[in-house]
Amino acid sequence: MLAGMKTLYFLQNTFLCCIEDAAFMWVQDCYKKGIPIDSNMIWEKAKSLYDNLKQKEGEVSKAGEFNVSKGWFNNFLKYQA
């Protein structure tokens, strides 16, 4: 893997970890408060977190696009359980 590709891969993974960590904290907060949530709400929250983080990073962000897919959601549930 070329150095530039390694850097981009690292940035994408770091960006994704930030989104997943924030989504997990949001889910935990909802459970603590007794707020019922479903998969659609988690998907929307993850997309919102991505949009906010991307905007915060501005044009210099190399995070790429974030696809809140069924695969992402299943992995999120698996690793956050």
Secondary structure, 3 states (H helix, E strand, C coil): CCHHHHHHHHHHHHHHHHHHHHHHHHHHHHHHCCCCCCHHHHHHHHHHHHHHHHHHHHHHCCCCCCCCCHHHHHHHHHHHC
